[in-house]
Amino acid sequence: MPRIARPMMRVLAVLVALLASALVNTAAQAAEPVTASPVSFGSIQVGKTLTRSVTLTVAAGQTIDHVQSQEGAPFDVPTVPATCSVPGPTECTVTATFSPTQAGVATGTLWVVTCSSSSSCSHTYVPMTGTGVAPGTSPAVAFGQAMVGATVTKPFTVTFDAGWFVRLVDFANQPGPATATFTVPAVPPGVYTDPCGASPTATSCTMTAAFRPRSIGEQGDTMRVRVCKVADLSFCTALTSTISGTGTAPGTVSPTSLAFGQVRVTTTAVKSVRVTLAAGWHVSGVGFGHVPSVPNPTNDFRYGRTTCQSPTVCLVEIKFQPMQAGSHAADAYVGVCNAAGLCVHLPEFRITGSGYQVASRTTLKASAGTPRIGSPMTLTATVTPGAFTYDYGYNGTMTFYDGKSVACAAVPVNDHGVATCSAVAAGPTGVHTFKAVYSGNPGLKPSTSTSIYKWVNP
């Protein structure tokens, strides 16, 4: 094997060193600048602090420049030890804290900035989680049923750790006290009343909640009891719980359905429902809602009048005047109000009825004499029953025929049921057959007269 000259060996050695350095730098660049495991603090009471040690593994060629909680409270990194400023590869430990100000799960991020020798910097984000535990409990308050407009009360007791006290009570969705459904009468919402004082040794506070339903049905809200530290009034948290109740109607309607049966179109039928009210309430009116399965209009049902037999018992009159044949239906409700101006709808009741048409009869007469071709003649048709406009609003029309030819088309029928056709006698000579056909109207069915016969001279 031939010998390699010493200068050549030196060159080879330099090349190997450069290659090894490049491989090391490439590996360093490929590695994460800094790594750490996610930080889980577990649970701790609101107002207290938990600490966790976090080990940061720094890659070669990297130096930690900055460590902090990205979002700030309730997480923090109070100090960063000097060992974290040593260039990697190395490990250093920082202390993170969790100081919850409210109950529930909190999430945050440990933000680590590292820089390489080339002054390029990288950002690494380490997840942090913790759970704040409330320093007490507020019980759910369930009132059950209460009549709309009436007020019922119920005591409840809030418990808390020594060193805390109840500062105020409010609700998530209640308006002002005058119109609120749920209140704590002795504690106006949003006002610092300290209902049970601020003793550092107290561990409970009993208050009274009130429910005044303003509508019928289930109602609820979130009650927030704010407790503060006796030693630091600026540090407060909310103890939340549900508050609920069901408003009941201040009256009843009977029967719970009203059937008119068959009513002649455009005539009016009247029925009544009996409304029994709580003291202090009165009937304000009746409303009607559409029933999708029945196409006819609901305005064929109307409110009549209210006659009260006593301050708490009234008869409410409902009228049904069908304007077209077929089935009619509506979901009706009686509106009631009290002296305070609170108004609600009593539970709906279904109204049904059917409109029907009356059979009509048409008679026909012709003017006296024997007409000649081209001479005038008069045909008069009468429909019974009459008094049309009063009952039906629309009288209908009459069409007169000479055989198969139309002598007069769609002649309006007057209020007495009469229609007149003034025509010219047509050929040929001989017997002509005349008839009248009535169109009908909303209250009357169509009809055709008996034919009459007339000789027409040339």
C-alpha positions as CSV (number, residue, x, y, z in Angstrom):
1,M,0.0,0.0,0.0
2,P,1.6,3.3,-1.0
3,R,2.4,5.9,1.6
4,I,0.4,9.1,1.8
5,A,2.4,12.3,2.0
6,R,2.2,14.2,5.3
7,P,0.7,17.4,3.6
8,M,-2.0,15.3,2.2
9,M,-2.8,13.8,5.6
10,R,-3.1,17.3,7.1
11,V,-5.6,18.3,4.4
12,L,-7.7,15.2,5.0
13,A,-7.7,15.9,8.8
14,V,-9.0,19.4,8.2
15,L,-11.8,18.1,5.9
16,V,-12.9,15.5,8.5
17,A,-13.0,18.2,11.2
18,L,-15.1,20.5,9.0
19,L,-17.5,17.7,8.2
20,A,-17.9,16.8,11.8
21,S,-18.5,20.4,12.8
22,A,-21.1,20.7,10.0
23,L,-22.9,17.5,11.2
24,V,-23.0,18.8,14.8
25,N,-24.4,22.2,13.7
26,T,-27.0,20.5,11.5
27,A,-28.1,18.3,14.4
28,A,-28.3,21.3,16.7
29,Q,-30.3,23.3,14.3
30,A,-32.7,20.3,13.9
31,A,-33.3,20.0,17.6
32,E,-36.0,22.0,19.4
33,P,-34.5,25.1,21.0
34,V,-36.0,24.2,24.4
35,T,-38.4,21.5,25.6
36,A,-40.5,21.1,28.7
37,S,-43.5,18.9,29.7
38,P,-47.0,20.5,30.1
39,V,-47.6,21.9,33.5
40,S,-50.6,20.7,35.5
41,F,-51.3,22.4,38.8
42,G,-54.3,20.4,39.8
43,S,-56.9,22.0,42.1
44,I,-56.6,24.8,44.7
45,Q,-59.0,27.1,46.5
46,V,-59.6,30.5,45.0
47,G,-57.4,33.0,46.8
48,K,-54.5,30.6,47.4
49,T,-51.4,29.8,45.4
50,L,-49.9,26.5,44.1
51,T,-46.3,26.3,42.7
52,R,-44.8,23.8,40.3
53,S,-41.2,23.3,39.2
54,V,-40.7,23.3,35.4
55,T,-37.6,21.8,33.9
56,L,-36.4,23.4,30.7
57,T,-34.1,21.4,28.5
58,V,-32.0,23.8,26.3
59,A,-30.5,22.6,23.0
60,A,-26.9,23.2,22.1
61,G,-26.2,26.7,20.8
62,Q,-29.3,28.1,22.5
63,T,-29.6,30.5,25.4
64,I,-32.8,31.3,27.3
65,D,-33.6,35.0,26.9
66,H,-37.0,35.3,28.5
67,V,-39.5,33.2,30.5
68,Q,-43.0,34.3,31.6
69,S,-46.8,33.5,31.6
70,Q,-48.0,34.7,28.2
71,E,-51.5,35.6,29.4
72,G,-50.5,36.7,32.9
73,A,-52.8,35.9,35.8
74,P,-53.7,33.5,37.2
75,F,-50.4,32.0,36.1
76,D,-47.0,33.6,36.8
77,V,-43.2,32.9,36.8
78,P,-42.0,35.3,39.5
79,T,-38.2,34.8,38.9
80,V,-35.9,33.1,36.5
81,P,-32.7,31.7,38.1
82,A,-29.3,32.6,36.7
83,T,-28.7,29.0,35.7
84,C,-31.2,29.5,32.9
85,S,-28.8,32.1,31.2
86,V,-26.1,29.4,30.6
87,P,-25.9,28.4,26.9
88,G,-27.0,24.9,26.0
89,P,-26.9,22.1,26.0
90,T,-28.1,22.4,29.6
91,E,-31.1,22.1,31.9
92,C,-32.6,24.7,34.2
93,T,-35.6,24.8,36.5
94,V,-38.1,27.7,36.9
95,T,-40.9,28.0,39.4
96,A,-44.4,28.6,38.0
97,T,-47.4,29.7,40.2
98,F,-51.2,29.3,39.9
99,S,-53.3,31.8,41.9
100,P,-57.0,31.4,40.8
101,T,-59.4,34.3,41.3
102,Q,-62.5,32.3,40.3
103,A,-63.7,28.8,40.4
104,G,-63.3,26.6,37.3
105,V,-60.7,25.3,34.9
106,A,-58.0,27.9,33.9
107,T,-55.6,27.5,31.0
108,G,-52.4,29.4,30.2
109,T,-49.1,29.3,28.4
110,L,-45.5,29.3,29.6
111,W,-43.7,31.4,27.1
112,V,-40.0,30.7,26.6
113,V,-37.8,32.8,24.3
114,T,-34.4,31.3,23.3
115,C,-31.7,32.8,21.1
116,S,-28.8,31.2,19.3
117,S,-25.3,32.6,18.9
118,S,-26.3,34.1,15.6
119,S,-28.8,36.3,17.5
120,S,-31.9,34.6,15.8
121,C,-34.5,33.9,18.5
122,S,-37.3,31.2,18.8
123,H,-40.5,31.1,20.8
124,T,-41.6,28.0,22.6
125,Y,-45.1,27.6,24.3
126,V,-45.7,25.2,27.1
127,P,-49.3,24.5,28.1
128,M,-50.4,25.2,31.7
129,T,-53.7,24.2,33.4
130,G,-55.2,24.5,36.8
131,T,-58.6,24.4,38.5
132,G,-59.8,27.0,41.0
133,V,-62.1,25.7,43.7
134,A,-64.7,28.0,45.2
135,P,-64.2,28.9,48.9
136,G,-67.9,28.0,49.5
137,T,-71.2,26.8,48.1
138,S,-74.5,28.4,47.2
139,P,-77.4,25.9,47.1
140,A,-79.9,25.6,44.2
141,V,-83.2,27.3,45.1
142,A,-86.4,25.7,43.6
143,F,-89.6,27.4,44.4
144,G,-92.0,25.0,42.7
145,Q,-95.3,26.5,41.5
146,A,-96.5,30.1,42.2
147,M,-99.4,32.0,40.5
148,V,-98.4,34.8,38.1
149,G,-98.3,38.1,40.0
150,A,-98.0,36.5,43.4
151,T,-94.8,36.5,45.5
152,V,-93.4,33.5,47.3
153,T,-90.2,33.4,49.4
154,K,-87.8,30.7,50.4
155,P,-84.7,30.9,52.7
156,F,-81.3,29.6,51.6
157,T,-78.0,29.3,53.3
158,V,-74.6,30.0,51.7
159,T,-71.6,28.3,53.3
160,F,-68.0,29.5,53.0
161,D,-64.6,29.2,54.5
162,A,-63.6,31.3,57.5
163,G,-62.0,34.6,56.4
164,W,-64.7,35.1,53.7
165,F,-68.1,36.9,53.8
166,V,-71.1,37.6,51.5
167,R,-70.7,41.0,49.9
168,L,-73.7,41.0,47.4
169,V,-76.1,38.9,45.4
170,D,-77.1,39.4,41.8
171,F,-78.6,37.4,38.9
172,A,-77.4,36.7,35.3
173,N,-80.6,37.7,33.5
174,Q,-82.8,39.7,35.8
175,P,-83.9,43.3,34.9
176,G,-84.4,45.9,37.6
177,P,-86.0,44.9,40.9
178,A,-89.5,46.3,40.0
179,T,-89.9,43.8,37.1
180,A,-87.5,41.0,38.2
181,T,-88.9,37.5,38.5
182,F,-86.2,36.4,41.1
183,T,-84.8,38.7,43.9
184,V,-83.2,38.6,47.3
185,P,-85.3,41.4,48.7
186,A,-82.9,42.4,51.5
187,V,-80.0,42.5,49.0
188,P,-80.6,44.9,46.1
189,P,-78.7,43.6,43.0
190,G,-75.3,45.1,42.6
191,V,-75.3,46.8,45.9
192,Y,-72.7,46.1,48.6
193,T,-75.0,45.3,51.5
194,D,-72.9,42.7,53.5
195,P,-76.2,40.9,54.5
196,C,-74.5,38.8,57.2
197,G,-71.7,41.1,58.2
198,A,-68.0,40.6,57.7
199,S,-66.9,38.4,60.6
200,P,-63.6,36.6,60.0
201,T,-64.9,33.6,61.8
202,A,-68.3,33.3,60.1
203,T,-68.8,30.3,57.8
204,S,-72.4,30.7,56.6
205,C,-75.0,33.3,55.7
206,T,-78.8,32.7,55.5
207,M,-80.8,34.9,53.2
208,T,-84.4,34.8,51.7
209,A,-85.0,34.6,48.0
210,A,-88.3,35.7,46.4
211,F,-90.1,34.4,43.2
212,R,-92.7,36.6,41.5
213,P,-93.6,35.0,38.2
214,R,-94.5,37.3,35.4
215,S,-95.5,34.6,32.9
216,I,-96.9,31.1,32.8
217,G,-94.5,28.2,32.7
218,E,-91.1,27.2,33.9
219,Q,-88.6,30.0,34.6
220,G,-85.0,30.0,35.8
221,D,-81.8,32.0,36.2
222,T,-78.3,31.8,37.6
223,M,-77.9,33.3,41.1
224,R,-74.5,34.7,41.8
225,V,-73.5,35.2,45.5
226,R,-70.3,37.2,45.6
227,V,-68.0,36.5,48.5
228,C,-64.9,38.5,49.4
229,K,-62.0,38.1,51.7
230,V,-62.4,39.8,55.0
231,A,-58.7,40.8,54.9
232,D,-58.9,42.1,51.3
233,L,-62.2,43.5,50.2
234,S,-60.9,43.8,46.6
235,F,-60.5,40.1,46.3
236,C,-63.9,38.6,45.5
237,T,-65.4,35.6,43.7
238,A,-68.8,34.4,42.7
239,L,-70.6,31.3,44.1
240,T,-73.1,30.3,41.4
241,S,-76.3,28.2,41.6
242,T,-79.6,27.8,39.8
243,I,-82.8,29.4,40.9
244,S,-86.1,28.2,39.4
245,G,-89.9,28.2,39.6
246,T,-93.0,27.7,37.6
247,G,-95.6,30.4,37.0
248,T,-99.2,29.2,37.0
249,A,-102.2,30.9,35.4
250,P,-104.3,33.3,37.5
251,G,-107.5,31.8,36.1
252,T,-109.1,28.9,34.2
253,V,-111.3,28.6,31.1
254,S,-114.1,26.1,30.7
255,P,-114.9,24.2,28.6
256,T,-111.4,23.7,27.3
257,S,-112.7,23.4,23.8
258,L,-115.7,25.0,22.0
259,A,-117.5,23.4,19.1
260,F,-120.0,25.4,17.1
261,G,-121.0,22.6,14.8
262,Q,-122.6,23.6,11.4
263,V,-123.5,27.3,10.9
264,R,-124.9,28.7,7.7
265,V,-122.4,30.8,5.8
266,T,-122.6,34.6,6.8
267,T,-124.9,33.9,9.7
268,T,-123.7,34.3,13.3
269,A,-123.6,31.7,16.1
270,V,-122.7,32.7,19.7
271,K,-121.3,30.6,22.5
272,S,-119.6,31.4,25.8
273,V,-116.8,30.1,27.9
274,R,-116.7,30.5,31.6
275,V,-113.6,32.2,33.0
276,T,-112.8,31.9,36.7
277,L,-110.2,34.4,37.9
278,A,-108.0,35.0,41.0
279,A,-108.9,38.1,43.0
280,G,-107.6,41.3,41.4
281,W,-107.6,40.0,37.8
282,H,-110.0,41.0,35.0
283,V,-110.6,39.9,31.4
284,S,-108.9,42.2,28.8
285,G,-109.9,40.5,25.6
286,V,-109.7,37.4,23.4
287,G,-107.2,36.5,20.8
288,F,-107.2,33.9,18.0
289,G,-104.4,31.9,16.5
290,H,-104.3,30.1,13.2
291,V,-104.5,26.3,13.0
292,P,-102.1,25.2,10.2
293,S,-104.2,22.1,9.3
294,V,-107.3,24.2,8.7
295,P,-106.9,26.6,5.7
296,N,-110.0,28.8,6.3
297,P,-109.3,32.2,8.0
298,T,-109.5,32.7,11.7
299,N,-111.3,36.1,11.4
300,D,-114.5,34.2,11.1
301,F,-114.2,33.9,14.9
302,R,-114.6,37.1,16.9
303,Y,-114.8,38.2,20.5
304,G,-118.2,39.3,21.5
305,R,-118.4,40.7,25.1
306,T,-117.6,39.8,28.7
307,T,-120.3,39.6,31.3
308,C,-119.2,39.1,34.9
309,Q,-121.4,37.2,37.3
310,S,-119.0,38.2,40.2
311,P,-115.6,39.8,40.5
312,T,-114.0,36.4,39.8
313,V,-116.4,34.7,37.4
314,C,-117.1,35.9,33.9
315,L,-118.8,34.7,30.8
316,V,-116.8,35.5,27.6
317,E,-118.8,35.5,24.4
318,I,-117.3,34.0,21.2
319,K,-119.0,34.6,17.8
320,F,-118.6,32.4,14.7
321,Q,-119.7,33.9,11.4
322,P,-118.3,31.7,8.6
323,M,-117.9,33.5,5.3
324,Q,-117.3,30.4,3.3
325,A,-118.2,26.8,3.4
326,G,-116.0,24.2,5.0
327,S,-114.2,23.5,8.3
328,H,-113.0,26.4,10.5
329,A,-110.7,26.3,13.6
330,A,-108.7,28.6,15.8
331,D,-106.7,28.4,19.0
332,A,-108.1,31.0,21.2
333,Y,-106.8,32.6,24.4
334,V,-108.3,34.8,27.0
335,G,-106.1,37.8,28.0
336,V,-106.2,38.8,31.6
337,C,-104.6,41.7,33.5
338,N,-104.3,42.7,37.2
339,A,-104.3,46.2,38.8
340,A,-100.5,46.4,38.6
341,G,-100.6,46.2,34.8
342,L,-99.3,42.7,34.6
343,C,-101.0,40.8,31.7
344,V,-100.9,37.2,30.6
345,H,-102.8,34.8,28.3
346,L,-104.7,32.0,29.9
347,P,-104.0,28.6,28.4
348,E,-105.3,28.2,24.8
349,F,-108.5,26.4,23.9
350,R,-109.5,25.1,20.5
351,I,-112.6,26.5,18.7
352,T,-114.1,24.6,15.8
353,G,-117.0,25.1,13.4
354,S,-118.2,24.4,9.9
355,G,-119.8,26.7,7.4
356,Y,-122.5,25.4,5.0
357,Q,-124.4,26.8,2.1
358,V,-128.2,26.8,1.7
359,A,-129.8,25.3,-1.4
360,S,-131.2,27.9,-3.8
361,R,-134.2,27.8,-6.2
362,T,-134.3,29.7,-9.4
363,T,-137.6,30.5,-11.3
364,L,-137.8,32.1,-14.8
365,K,-140.5,34.2,-16.5
366,A,-140.7,35.7,-20.0
367,S,-142.5,38.9,-21.0
368,A,-146.1,38.4,-22.3
369,G,-146.9,38.1,-26.0
370,T,-145.4,36.4,-28.9
371,P,-142.2,38.1,-29.9
372,R,-141.0,38.5,-33.5
373,I,-137.5,37.9,-34.7
374,G,-135.5,41.1,-33.9
375,S,-138.1,42.5,-31.5
376,P,-137.2,43.1,-27.8
377,M,-138.2,40.6,-25.1
378,T,-137.6,40.4,-21.3
379,L,-136.6,37.4,-19.2
380,T,-136.9,37.7,-15.4
381,A,-135.2,35.2,-13.0
382,T,-135.8,35.1,-9.3
383,V,-133.6,33.3,-6.7
384,T,-135.0,32.3,-3.3
385,P,-134.2,32.7,-0.4
386,G,-133.8,36.5,-0.9
387,A,-132.6,39.5,1.2
388,F,-129.1,38.8,-0.2
389,T,-126.9,41.7,0.7
390,Y,-127.9,41.5,4.4
391,D,-127.0,37.9,4.7
392,Y,-124.3,37.3,2.1
393,G,-122.7,40.6,1.0
394,Y,-122.3,39.2,-2.5
395,N,-125.5,38.3,-4.4
396,G,-124.1,36.3,-7.3
397,T,-125.0,36.5,-11.0
398,M,-127.5,35.0,-13.5
399,T,-126.9,33.8,-17.0
400,F,-129.8,33.4,-19.4
401,Y,-129.9,30.9,-22.3
402,D,-131.9,30.7,-25.5
403,G,-131.3,27.0,-26.2
404,K,-127.6,26.7,-26.2
405,S,-126.9,30.3,-27.0
406,V,-126.3,32.9,-24.2
407,A,-129.0,35.6,-24.3
408,C,-127.5,37.6,-21.3
409,A,-124.3,36.7,-19.5
410,A,-123.6,37.2,-15.8
411,V,-126.4,39.6,-14.9
412,P,-126.0,40.8,-11.3
413,V,-128.7,39.6,-8.9
414,N,-130.2,42.4,-6.9
415,D,-130.8,42.5,-3.2
416,H,-134.2,40.9,-3.7
417,G,-132.8,38.0,-5.7
418,V,-134.0,39.2,-9.0
419,A,-132.0,39.5,-12.3
420,T,-133.5,40.8,-15.6
421,C,-132.3,40.1,-19.1
422,S,-133.4,42.5,-21.9
423,A,-132.7,40.8,-25.1
424,V,-133.7,40.7,-28.8
425,A,-135.6,37.7,-30.0
426,A,-133.4,35.6,-32.2
427,G,-134.3,33.3,-35.0
428,P,-135.3,30.9,-36.3
429,T,-139.1,30.9,-36.3
430,G,-140.6,28.4,-34.0
431,V,-140.4,27.2,-30.4
432,H,-137.4,28.5,-28.3
433,T,-136.3,27.0,-25.0
434,F,-135.2,29.5,-22.3
435,K,-133.5,28.8,-18.9
436,A,-131.6,30.8,-16.2
437,V,-128.5,29.5,-14.4
438,Y,-127.6,31.1,-11.0
439,S,-123.9,31.2,-10.1
440,G,-124.4,30.9,-6.3
441,N,-122.7,33.0,-3.6
442,P,-120.9,32.3,-0.4
443,G,-124.2,31.4,1.3
444,L,-126.2,29.9,-1.5
445,K,-125.6,26.9,-3.8
446,P,-125.9,27.3,-7.6
447,S,-129.2,26.4,-9.2
448,T,-130.8,26.2,-12.6
449,S,-134.4,27.2,-13.4
450,T,-137.0,24.9,-15.1
451,S,-137.0,25.6,-18.9
452,I,-139.8,27.7,-20.3
453,Y,-140.9,27.6,-24.0
454,K,-141.7,30.6,-26.2
455,W,-142.9,30.8,-29.9
456,V,-141.0,33.3,-32.0
457,N,-142.6,34.6,-35.1
458,P,-140.8,35.6,-38.3
